[in-house]
Amino acid sequence: MRAWLFFFALLVALAPSRAWGQGAGGAPRVEARLAVDAPVVATGEAFQLSLTASTTGGSDLTGAQPGPLPKGFAVVGQSSAPQTSISIVNGVMSQRRGLTVTWMVKAGAPGTYSLGPASVTVDGRAVASNTVSLQVVPAGQAPARRPSRGPFPSSPFPPGLNPFDPWKDLFGGDDAPSPFGEPLAPMTDPRLSLDAPRGAGAFLHAFVDKKRAVVGEQVTYTAHLYVDPESPSPRFQDEHDAPTPGFLKYPLVKDEELGKRVGLANVGGKIWVVLLFRKYALFPIKAGDQEIGSMSFTLQRRGGGVRESEPIVVRVTEPPVQGRPPGYALGDVGQLRLSAVVDPRKVTQGGAVGVTVTVSGSGSLPSSLGMPERPGVEWLPPETHEKLGPLSGDRYGGERTFRYVARLTRAGTVDLGTLVLPYWDPVTKQYATARAELGAVEVEATDAGAAPGEAAAAPGEVLPGLPAAFGEREGTPRVSTPLTESPLFWAGLAGPSVAWGLFAAARRGRARLVRARADRDRSPHKELRDRLAAADVAVRGADPKLADAAIVRALEAAAQAHLALNVRGIAAPQVARALEERGLRPDDTRAVAELLEVCGQARFSPEAGDMEAVRERWARARQLLTVMEKAAP
């Protein structure tokens, strides 16, 4: 180290008295040169205009400008890279600084143009470059261009003559980046590029992250808005979201994030700005080829027209049957976890404990759980709460909490068992199982705590309620007078056939009565009455999701009872057609189909519903129920 410092001090002492690299007059020498990557380009095509400037001495090069551009030309991108070189010749050290600035320029109308001069500032004074000639021809008539290395061309100097490349032998030749410059960012994202635009000025492009999925597996749907920077800012109306009848749909981005710039795209040789328009998490609810319809809007300018995204078809299958664990429910797909809390752990017989079960993770979380069946344990319907939304990496999930009440009717140590949730993991492509141990509860015996109708068994009594056991042998009972010696026996000989006929007739009549009662209990009209009563109770309650579900079941029961039509699991367009075939007017058929779809979406919506809106839907449903009853054959 000391030897190196001594050598450096010696060179400084032997150097001439004038500053490093200065000219004879003491002022630094500045050079600036302008070049294009192609002399002939097509109208609307992007080309690269590069300024390479250098100066001797330690002055910085700043404030590079491309100079005046012809009308119709536009700068759509810029990148710069500073460079520095030091050389020692015959004991004299010289320093050179350089700057390469490249502008991506979009060509205007056909013609021959002179570009430049560009300028750069050194020590407060502007230095101008040369001018370059560029010919613009109509689209499709430009000669094929030599591909450049990366998004910007190499130095405009001929190969081997770049004065700012003293490191090429040390760092790998002309293709190696300068150690003093930062890598140049790409102008466009190849993942956003398209072969041709789908409309003038602005258009929609939609895609999904997968074209094959299983029932319940998340499919991420994205719609991008492509905007031509040369066109006026798009204004649109009459927006229509993409219909997804075979999926449950949840937004993955907030409203304030819509319209955020995604990047630049090369579309048919032109640069377009790409904005985020929509992003959803879709969960298929049935197998088959499920179509995602076109999203559309209308541009609010002359000649704008309608812009639509591409329809997409996703092939949906069920998870494999081989290896499917017992208790698996179709649609339980994701990466799930279970946790449970039981409180209290000690109660009296006939008392109850609270069991809070939380299902968390990403994917399609189950809407119900199968609680363990144990003697002396009665599970009441749970209260459900959920906190769902977007997770990291465009995943959807969160947690759903079930609050159960377990009533304990048997004294002693009662094991509540283990809660088991089988699910399909789309990442590992195999089944997995989440478990939660509920543990044991100490139940103190008390007659007052026994369930109604359940008597406490005596100690040691295996089967309570049986007759008392015989303690001693009894004697032979006395034999009575034979019936054949009674006058009544002979009197009854005349009426056996009559008695049998009466008995057979009574048995047949009773059988017919039982069958009629069973048919009446199982009839669609009985189910309709039950569904209507349940819907009235749910609408008067405070749970909008429960009320919407009750409305859907009432409409389905009415279609079955009055029109002999099963509409469960049928998409809205098919429901409307089927009802119209049964004699309903088109307006009524559309109203029934729309009401079924609105209630279904509100039922599965992650947002809390509005009971006033639910009651309005129930009022419309009652009117439609009357219409279906009148249309009954």
SULWO-V39726 format. One record per run of one state. SS is the DSSP state (H for helix, E for strand, L for the rest). FROM is the first residue (numbers start at 1). TO is the last residue. If there is no record, write none. Layout:
ss: [SS;SS]
from: [FROM;FROM]
to: [TO;TO]
This chain:
ss: [L;H;L;E;L;E;L;E;L;E;L;E;L;E;L;E;L;E;L;E;L;E;L;H;L;H;L;E;L;E;L;E;L;E;L;E;L;E;L;H;L;E;L;E;L;E;L;E;L;E;L;E;L;E;L;E;L;E;L;E;L;E;L;H;L;E;L;E;L;E;L;E;L;E;L;H;L;H;L;H;L;H;L;H;L;H;L;H;L;H;L]
from: [1;2;15;30;37;40;43;46;57;61;66;74;90;92;107;111;116;119;123;125;129;132;138;168;172;190;193;194;195;202;209;212;215;218;229;236;241;247;252;255;258;261;268;270;285;288;293;296;300;305;309;312;318;333;344;346;349;352;365;377;380;383;391;392;395;396;409;412;416;418;426;430;438;440;445;447;450;483;486;487;523;524;541;544;564;572;582;586;605;611;631]
to: [1;14;29;36;39;42;45;56;60;65;73;89;91;106;110;115;118;122;124;128;131;137;167;171;189;192;193;194;201;208;211;214;217;228;235;240;246;251;254;257;260;267;269;284;287;292;295;299;304;308;311;317;332;343;345;348;351;364;376;379;382;390;391;394;395;408;411;415;417;425;429;437;439;444;446;449;482;485;486;522;523;540;543;563;571;581;585;604;610;630;633]
